[in-house]
């Protein structure tokens, strides 16, 4: 999110640590993003090559909300090239869900570490205050830090 790489910490469960006073002072450390109640939220999941040259699929799950998958594409997401608002306007309906799989997708194969290999965009309305975990459903990926927290207030 916000073109930043989110990494986990090794100091215990994230949601327990978020109850500490330093919650907002250390948002980046905890992989925390603040969203306001009533806000329309868009998240673009960018897939990248692993260090062993594989582009894997990632089933992303968002707690506390249902969302619409509004767009997806190959390689790297570029808002100057892809107009998601236009894509949404030309759709008759969007299917709501709480899990979306980010599939490997490249136009030209590139196995370089962190090379872009597909993206998916979701949207939802922030209508459920609290701390909500978003994570890859593959346990090994969660342990490696493929998760973040939304603080909705």
Secondary structure, 3 states (H helix, E strand, C coil): CCCCCCCCCCCCCHHHHCCCCCCCCCHHHHCEEEECCCCEEEEEEEEECCCCCCCCCEEEEECCCCEEEEEEECCCCCCCCCCHHHHHHCCCCCCEECEEEECCCCCCCCCCCCCEEEEEEEEEECCCCEEEEEEECCHHHHHCCCEEEEEEC
